[in-house]
């Protein structure tokens, strides 16, 4: 049935069900939801059973929104909010979302702002029409988060139009005839980098991740020109597991060359993704290389992003539903579960996972409603890939740092801005607070401060112990006085030239660019200094060469002798080691009938595939790039 006829029938059913005193102004698909606009949102709220009845009748997810005519003008609404909410609550920011008629109010004391039994919140809603949401203001303001929210307010009309187009596309119906499910490996199979997969059915195409191989001199891209992918307009949606560039780095390129559909990911992943992509453009320009896309393409990506929380289930194609689950890798990282057809097939893409509670996050989820197939990472899937526990890793890091500081040396820790940085910060803060290592400044250079700010904006994504420490005990280790932000070149030179011991956390984590290079060039030849690796070093990177014992290297155009002590502190990785990966499979419920291995060097993929089959009897396959497997 044509979409206009479908809407006509729905409107007829809605008008017949809803009492005439509730004024309905519009009914339209917006994304996966059927949205009913009304001039009487309060009356609708009083009859909550109406929505349940309609949802059951129509088999649709229904949202009720106030008509724009009953919303106070933004300036007036802001004035009213400040008038109603007591000064004691300390309003920090107010963000309006005109496309959905909501307003987010950031305050230092949420309980005061909400009022007794929600009285102040209800008063705000009554006075301004907008649906208010009170959240605790993050202790470190994030420029990235603020800029994204401001931009979405500017493009609210464009975004609403996009959601309406998407709604019509999602509700186009499915074809008759044979049903099938298959996936094609487009990048990141039997290798680490440029992760990209295509999930296809007879009616839909979903792209999972689209990354850059950051260790490649030409920043290798996935195989995006194969017939299955083109034209980009034929793709129903992109699903992003997490923000690292080897998964997200080329998504704006798709928008540059014609894709105009949705990007589904978690809220923090959206923000971290933008941070990393903008930095990638800056690095390319600084290196005199032409970026593959522009900041305008990133803004286009933001306009089309539909953020989700863990556990949210949403239709992303006429025959595919998506649910995101905790992956434990970095902030917002997700295992993406796809329910295809009416019970036809269920497949999950692990993305990068950590199956262990860390200083920041809970372990990756292992329970799903149904699961016939799993596409899984194997970064540390080799037979010898066994890492120490987080506790032992922290103890070893503390030991090295203590020795370095007591010897008066400088300690350089190359880190990825997101995840490893914050864990190392928490460990250093803990040991200095307990007096187990001398208190010295810990300098944060690169994007680490901004990435940390985004972490503080999403405390609900952190593990329960850290949340308890922050909210109940009033202690946030990420805000310790030991941390100093490096903001200027002069400040960096001052730290480099200082004779005092100190610790520097700097990006990039694989020594393939970023501010870490300046410290390395200056400190490498001094035997009292220490270089500590805490993250994965890809083959071909400068970090991997130093890890292997190379003593003379070209660092940023300068020949440098590596005399400083070099240590690798394993156990901080955001990836699971072999034992954790096998335990992850062991604890999956239900057990998949087939597991596809990727995101690992060839030997790791093959060894993990063999190990899973031998131990659990599950069929495994280590796909090569460009290979396709049919599931149904």
Residue, then its C-alpha position, 0 to 999 in steps of 0.5 A: x500500500x502506498x505510504x500516503x494511503x497508510x497514513x490516511x488510514x492511520x489518521x482515520x483510526x487516530x481521529x476515531x479513537x481520540x476524544x474530540x476535545x483534544x485538538x489534533x493538528x498533524x499526524x506524521x511518520x518521523x523516523x521510526x515513530x508515528x508522531x501526533x501533534x496536539x494543541x492539548x498535550x496536558x489533556x493527552x497526558x491525562x488520558x495515558x491509556x489512549x496512547x497504549x490503545x492506539x499503539x496496540x491497534x496500529x502496531x506503531x511506536x507513538x509519540x505525542x508532541x505539542x503543536x508549535x503554536x502552544x510553545x513559548x518563543x525560545x527567549x520567553x521560554x528561557x526567561x520563564x525557566x529562570x523565573x521558576x527554577x530557584x537560583x539555588x539549583x544553579x542553572x548552567x545551560x538551557x538547550x532547546x530542541x525545536x524539532x521535538x519540542x523539548x528543552x534540556x535544563x542543565x543544573x548543579x542541583x537537579x533535585x532543587x530544580x525538579x521540586x517536590x514531587x516534580x512540582x517545579x518541572x510541571x510548572x515549567x511545562x505548563x508555562x512554556x509548553x515545551x517538555x522539560x528535562x532536568x539533568x545534572x550539569x557536567x563538572x567539566x564543560x565540553x565544547x564539543x557537546x555544547x557546539x553539537x546541541x547549538x547546531x542541532x537547534x539551528x538546523x531543527x527544521x531541516x532535521x524534522x524534514x529529514x525525519x519525515x522523509x526517513x519515516x516514509x522510507x522506513x514504512x514502505x513495506x516489505x516485498x513478497x517472495x524469498x527471504x534472505x540475509x547476508x553480510x559482506x566484509x568491506x574492511x577490517x577482516x584479517x586486519x585491524x583498521x578500516x572496519x566496515x560491513x554490509x548487512x543485506x536482506x532482500x529489502x534493506x542494506x545496512x552499513x555497520x561502521x566505516x573506518x580509516x586504517x590510521x596505520x596506513x600511510x594513505x589512510x586505507x579506506x574500506x571497499x566502498x566502490x563494490x556494486x553491493x554498496x553503490x549508489x550510497x543513496x541505496x543504503x538504508x542506514x549506517x550503524x556505528x559501534x563506537x567512535x574510534x577512527x578505524x570505525x568512524x573515520x570515513x562516515x562523513x565521506x559517505x555524506x559528501x558523495x550522496x548518502x543522505x540517510x540516518x546514522x544510528x549510534x549512542x549519544x556519547x559516541x556521536x559526540x566523541x566521533x565528532x571530536x575525533x573526526x574534526x581532529x583528524x581533519x586538523x592533523x591532515x592539514x597540519x601534515x600537508x595532506x588533503x583531507x577526504x572530507x570537510x567540516x561541512x560533511x561532519x555537520x551533515x553527519x550530525x544532522x542525520x544522526x539518530x542517537x540511542x541509549x543502551x537497550x533502546x530498540x528502533x526500526x532502522x529498515x522495513x524489516x530490521x530492528x536495532x538494539x544497542x548493548x554495552x560493549x565495555x570498550x570506550x565511552x558509548x561503545x556498543x554491541x549492535x544487535x539486529x532483529x531481522x524480519x518477524x523472527x527470521x534471523x538475529x545477528x549481533x556485531x560486537x564492535x570492539x569489546x572488553x569482557x572485564x569490568x574496568x576502572x571506567x566501564x562495566x563488562x560487555x553484555x552477553x545476554x540477548x533475546x535471540x542470537x543466531x550469528x555473531x560478528x566478533x573482534x579478534x584483536x588479541x585472539x592469538x594463542x599467546x595473547x593473554x593480558x594481566x588483569x586491570x588490577x595487576x596492570x595498575x600495580x605495574x604502571x604504579x611501579x614504573x611511574x614511582x621508579x621514574x619519578x624518584x629517579x627525577x625522570x620524565x614519563x611519557x605515556x602515549x594514549x588515545x584521547x578516549x578511554x585509555x587516557x581516563x583510565x590511566x588518569x584514574x589509576x595515577x590519581x588513586x596512587x598519588x592520593x594513597x601516597x604510593x607514588x610521589x605527587x607530581x603534575x600530570x600534564x594532559x596534551x592533545x584532545x584528552x581534556x575535551x574527551x574527559x569533559x565528554x565522559x563527565x557529560x555522560x556519567x550514566x555510561x560509567x560503571x556503578x562504582x565510579x558513579x557512586x564515587x562521583x554522586x554519593x561520595x562527591x569525589x570525581x578522580x578525573x577532576x583532581x588537582x594533579x591534572x594540568x591541561x596543556x593548551x599552548x605551544x609555549x606551555x608544551x615547550x616549558x614542560x619539555x625544558x623543565x628539569x623537574x620530574x613529571x608525567x605527560x599523557x599525550x595523543x596520538x597513542x600509536x606515535x603516528x602524529x599528534x603532540x606526543x611527537x614533540x615530547x618524544x623528540x626531546x626526551x628520547x635520548x635521555x636514559x632517565x626518562x621512560x616511555x610507557x605504552x598502555x594501548x594497542x600498537x598497530x603494525x607499521x606504526x612508530x609505536x610498534x617499531x619502538x616496542x620491537x626494540x628499534x633504537x634509531x628512528x625518524x621522528x617527525x622529520x628528525x633522526x632520534x636515538x631511543x635511549x629512554x627506557x621503554x615499557x609496555x604496560x599490558x592490561x590497559x587495553x580496551x580490547x579483550x584478550x584471548x581468555x576474555x574473548x573465549x569467556x565472552x563466547x562461553x557466557x553468551x545467552x543464547x549461543x549463536x550457531x555461527x561466529x564470524x571473526x574479524x578486526x584482527x591480524x590474519x593469524x589472530x582471526x584464524x587462531x581464535x576461530x579454531x579455539x572457539x570451534x574446538x572449545x564450544x563446537x560453534x561453527x566459525x569463519x574468518x572472513x577475508x575482505x570482499x567475501x560474502x556469507x549468506x545466513x538464510 
